């Protein structure tokens, strides 16, 4: 829940992929990671009466994390 004019910050992998893992850090899992298109996320926020205050994209850190673009989106709730 946000107060009027409150901020929300979301972070996600950019794309339209669903990545499934059966093991993670040596443990059995059944996980799906869903990537989202940055424009679609921004549109969904705008349709929910949020304004997009900032969008930052960054490349992955080589040899450290999954090789996909990250998106950080800051939105503000309408009053």
C-alpha positions, 0 to 999 in steps of 0.5 A: 500500500502506498500513500498518495504521491508515494514512490515505488521502485521495482527492479527486474531482468529485461526481456520476455524469457522464462528461465527455469531452474531445477537446482540453485546453489547446489539445492534442488528447486523448481523455480521459474524466473520471468523476465519483463519488457521495460516498456510493458512494465512502464505502461502497466504502471501508467495505466494504474495511474503512476507516473514514471519518474526514472528508468535506469538500465544496466548491463550485467556484471561479467562472470558474476551474474546472469547475462541479462540487462537489468531495469530499475524503474521508479514510479510515483503514485497519482493522488 
